[in-house]
Amino acid sequence: MDLTRYVNTFGYAMQQRYGEKVHKVSINAEFTCPNRDGTKGIGGCTFCNNSSFNPNAQQTPGVCEQVAAGKKVIRKRTGAQKYLAYFQAYTNTYAEISTLKALYDEALAIDKVIGLSIGTRPDCVPDKVLDLLADYRDQGHEIWLELGLQSTSDKVLQGVNRGHGFGEYVDAVARVQQRELQYCTHLIAGLPGEPVQATADSARRVTSMGTTGLKLHPLHIVRGTQMARQWKQGGVTPMTLDEYVQLVADIVTEAPSELIFHRLTGTANKDLLLAPDWTEYKWKVLNGIYLELQRRGKPQGSSFAFQAHASNNQIITTLPVLS
């Protein structure tokens, strides 16, 4: 299976850019989140048990130690010799600028680390942070800002206690684009109250605004979350594997060919995962996506319909407005 025949994956894009493999190394810098610490709310998102998304979530070593451990695993698995320090757990711009700079500087000083990937929320990217990232970019580092949007529907975001709406994303994107920073938009498919194809609408919407990258993730229902309780009471119905495969194939073929897919699926810790069980098998999902794209005979961009990205934050009017 050569998925790069059909999809501009992050790994492929970085290899084209640098002439060799580049991998992200996950870091848990022990940040928190504004809808956990009481600033906007408590309890966090209803789907969030961060241990299921971040392999280092239970570790507390320093940045250097985490990167060293991650590099060792990656080198053994793929032979990669260049890395991005991926600040992944919780909201990695949610601190004083001096604290952030010290952490980012520490990561960038590590041998073979060529840049940063910073996971955050669209309501937590003040101008000082964006200026800092732009400065790193101007120094020659590979810089990505990963914006956890999840959905463009305010109603759906409110339902999962996200603590922000689509408007905050629109504002963040305007300021990110002013600095010509690369950014990746995260979407979760299968959130409660959102039809399957609504995720495709969200992808079209953020694509129309010019997102540089896209990260897709099926909803995981994991232990220790409010959503797990809702699921046990019959209030949440997970997507099927076929629904997800068809959805991703739709999104890929409609995406512009230059857009970089950082992820097409995601897995959860099997000790935490409750449903859907198929998300435990990453390669089964990826193989299904590959076979569907092969069946259609349509690579990324083959159904791309937009003539140009929307400017000045104007969203293409042919898309339905999500409440």
Steps between C-alpha positions, in 0.01 A plus 500: 500500500647831389258761631713779354372399154174665604570725800753774573590367843712688752777242476510523121488881501788525748710248306448705185596816688809367682609204290462259792250382756381745765293385796317673783610413854217545752564708811287547810604832655229474770283783373135533591199639312267798551193281526669284761652759732180704538592786267224392260371190672590185686510136401636556152346372178254215547712269279834582663709263703835629381673171574320353199646755260851555633736209560706700751206632699592301812867596486664794669862505376639816346483600137848368418428162656170461319652592165792262553262213575282585202795526263623158607165337420461681168854426383445132567163496324566718195863607499406869506778739605310831505219591737240756595442549871124452525353672804182295504332456839229754585548867399864571422474876461315548828770654719707814538708577194823465699400148604411404145822641357711311752330170411509557126865612513592188696341278238657682206846471657485119488710333232306406183188694608429726203179662617186505709142387470283673761159358587254754638150644490393782267408716801851470649728654236576859603709717271810464720497124445450535126784754482727256685415217260554730202841592639595131523379454143713793386802334664450203266306261723208291374203639695144369514212629710237231553157649571254266669172614347320159484185640332383822337157467666463717810213278615714187482795672669275617782360149536846355566592783739770628270500849651541685170316540171583525133544876531814456709646281227422761233673765710804281568537404135500865392789577733687178412472579129621857555828345618499238223530218752420141409202367691319170520130479587374208710152357436325217685247295304201353679440755776154479660234693311708526185407298189788315337511725194510812718868426558551522124328841511739606778795385289374698202452804720851502649649412161324799347672715761841368397606256771846363423440160657215280617489238773200265504405290799205267559324555831636271771286423801743435781475419868491777754311750285155653506444362150565148625209540739282638220595204278413247771158664528446476123550869436791467257517277192852451362571504128553176312830428329337521156345839581837633606682360196246655262516834683879521490506402133254783428711752693825390335371519145345843562812645665747708298802296394745717696321455834696275738310230689673463836271213596220299341402304809599458863527228760433499872663307782327161483469493879295821484307451174132407530374566147510473207720191515627539143699811597745273679635380165669794328628308198161341438348847478777639281482197271124552468554864402766400247280233343206741475711767331637231268148382422391852416816565302512848649809639674504806721378809319316315225165641614633833623238760407620827655655747257685685773519517876266747663669825599447729794343213693199485267376143491381369166129574486400177328567312822216464748525709814534283810339621818 
